[in-house]
Amino acid sequence: MRAKMFVVALAVVSTACGVSQQQEIEIGQSNVQQINQQLPIVNDPEANRYINVLGDSIARLTSRADLPWTFYIVNSPEINAFAVPGGYIYVNRGLIEHTQKMDQLAGVLGHEIGHVVMRHSVKQMGQMNAANIGVGVACVLTSVCNSGVGQTAINVAGTAVFAKFSRDDEKEADDVGIENVVRAHISPQGIPEMFQILLDTRTSNPGLVDNWFASHPTEESRIADTQARINAISPAVLRTLTIDSQAFQNFKARVRSLPQPR
């Protein structure tokens, strides 16, 4: 019964192209209501204001600026992030605490925004059948589901819907993420740097990134691919882009000061 509390029911759709933007938003809103009951969402106004300002500065310049973009911080030490259809992005505090500069967090947001912009989650939903449309979102983002039933929710559903995208979708989100942050006048260098942080953490403290690697295929090749794309950008342009800010460092300190998850 407890495990069932962590399962989010998604609407069943036949094809991605058959889902209108309004339907996508309604699906996202329905899921957000359930997700926010299941996950320990940070309610600190100062922290939430910063991540929404940063996220919106990126999302509002995309082709889907009219979505109701909303960014949430999950009070979990694990390193992970997650995009819900309709423009809802979740980032674990563990990811924020492991970033060193603003452009690294912005790169993660740009990547997750890219999944929504390209409608990857809607496409995944369209490819699923009714038996596999549920996903344990809490299990995907955290270690809250440790039972056998909870693990089944991850393996059967979480790896098949928007908790895990194909390698092609991940690469496209990387490419779009680079475009997203550059458009917002933020350095894209934080994207390959964040990948390196994840790989380093997998060696030093694998428990913090197990769920990330289960839902985001990340290898050294992604570092090389994103770096090659960045190298193609004019150095004169790159020099004008923001890497870090005092506001970000204040935000990170604020997140670190919040009560730890129980």
N, C-alpha and C positions, 0 to 999 in steps of 0.2 A: 504493500500500500504506500509506504514511504517513497519507494522508487517511482511510483506513478506520479507523485507530486512534481517530479522533475522532468516530466515529459511534456513537451509543447506540441500541441496539435496544429498542424499546418493545413491550410485549405488545399484540397486536391484539385489540380488543374491539368488540362490535357496537354497544352503546349505553351511555351513561353510567350509566343506572339499573341496568344489568346488572352493574355492578362493585360488589362489596361493599366495606365499609371494609377488611376484612382483605386482600382482593385488591389494593386501592389501596395499602395499606402494603407489600405484597410487591412490587408493581411499582416503588414508590419505592425500596425497599431494593435491588432489583436494579440500578436505574439509578444509585443513589448509589455502589455498588461500582465501576461503570465510570467514572462521572464523576470520582471521587476518584483514579482512576488516570490520568486524562487532564489534569486541571487542577492547577495548582500551589497546593494547599491550604495555608494557613498552619497550622503546627503549634504555634504559641506558646501554651502553656497559659493564660497570663494574659489574652491577647487573646481566646482562645476562650471562656474562662470568662465574660468580661464580655458578649460578644454573645449567648451562650446564656442568661445570666441576664436580660438585657434582652428578648430575644425570647420567652423563656418567660413573663416577667411579662405579656406581651400575649396570647400564644397560649393560656395556661392559663385565661383568662377567656372564651374563645370557646365556641361550641357544640360545638367539636371538640377540647376540652381533652384527650381521651384518646388523641390521636394521639401518636406518638413524636417530638415536635417536636425538630429538631436544626438548628443554624445554623452555617454554614461561612463562613470568610473566604477569598476567592480572591486570591492574590498577583498581581494584575493592576492596572496603573495606570488602566485604563479604567473609566468610571462605568457600572456596571450591577448588576442584581440579578436573581434567578431563583428560581422556586418549582417544586419537584418534587412530584408526587403523594405523599400520605402524610405530609406535614409536614416536608419538608426544604427549607431556604432557603439560598441562596448569595448572598453580597454581596461584590463586588469591593472591594479595599482602596482603589482610586481613588475609589469613592463615599464611603467612610468619610472619606478625607482631604479631600474637598470639602465635607463637612458642617461647619457652624459650631457647632451646638448639638445636644444630645441628642434633642430632639423631632423634628429633621429625619431622623436615622437611624431613630428609632422609627416615624416616619411611613412610611418605605420598608418597614420590617419589617411594620407593620400592613397595608400594601397587599398585600405578597406573601402574608402570612398569609391575607388576604381571598380571594385566588385559591384557596388550598387549602380554606378553609372553605366556599366556594361551589362547590367541585369543578369549577372552570373547566377545569383541565387534563384531568380525566377526561372531561368533555364534549367537549373538543377531540379527545381520543383516539377517542372513540366516533364522531366525525364523519369520521374518516380511514379510508381504505382501506389495504390491506396495502402497496401500492406506496409510500405516502407516510408510513409510520409512523415511520421513522427520523429522528433529529435530531442534527446535529452540535452538541452542547452546548458544546464548547470553542470552536467557531466563533461561537456566539451570544454568549458571555460575553467573549471576547477576540478579538484579531486573529491568533490562532495559525494559522488556516487561510487562507493567502493564495493558495493554488493555485486553478486553475480548478475542480478537483474539489471543493475545500473550499468555494468560493463556491457551487457547485451545491447542496451539502448545506444551506447556509443558505437559499437561495432556494426549493428544493423542499420541504425538510422543516422547517427551523427557523422558517419563516414560517407554517407550517400547524399545528404541534402546540402544546405548551405554551410554546414560546419566544415565541409571539406570540398574544395574545388579541384578540378583537374589541373594537371601541370600546365596545360595551355592557358587555362583561365588564370592561374597564378602568374604566369609570365605576362599575360596581357594586363593584369592588375599592377604588376611591377612597372610596365611601360607607361600605363596610364597614370600610375602614382607619381612617376618622375615628372610627367607633363603637368600633373595637378599642382605639385609643390612649386615648380618653376614658375608656373602661371601666377602663383600667389607670392612670388618673389622670395621664396625660401629655397635654400640650397638642397639639391637632391642627394648630396653626398651622404646624408644621414641614412639613406636606404641601404646601401651596401655595408655601411658601418654597423647598422642594427643587425643585419644578417650575421656579421662577424661576432657581435656580442652574443647572439643566440647560439652560434656554434661553440664559442668559448664556454658559455654556461652549460652546454650539453656535456662538456668534459668535466667542468668543475662541480656542477650541481645539477645533474640531469633531471631530478625530480621537479625542478622549477619550469622545465621546458618540455616535458613529455607530451603534454596536450598540444602545445604549439606544433611540435614536429608531427603529431598525429593528424593535425588538421591543416598544416601549411607545409607542403614539401619544401624543405630548405637544404640546399647543399652548396658546396663551394662554387658550383657552376652559376648559381644565382648571383653571387657576388661578382663574378667575372662578367656576367651578362649585363647587370645593371651598371657596373663601372664602365663597360664599353659604351653603353648608351650615353652615359654622362660625359665621357670623353669626347663624344661627338658634338657636344654643346660648345659654343664659342667660349673660350676662356674669359673673354671680356664680359660676357653675360654672367658667367659663374661668379666672377669677382663682385658683382653687384648684389648677390643674393644673401639673405640673412642666414647665419649659421646658428647663432645663439642669442639669448636676450636675458636681461636680469629678471624680467617678468616670468620667464620659464623657470629660472633657478628658484625664484620665490615660490612658484607653483609646486615644483618638485619638493622643496623643503616642507611646504604645507601638507602635501600628500604623505610624506614621511612622518609628520607629526600626528596624523590621525590615528585613532585607536586601531590596534591590530585586529584582524578578524579572529573571532572566537573559535 
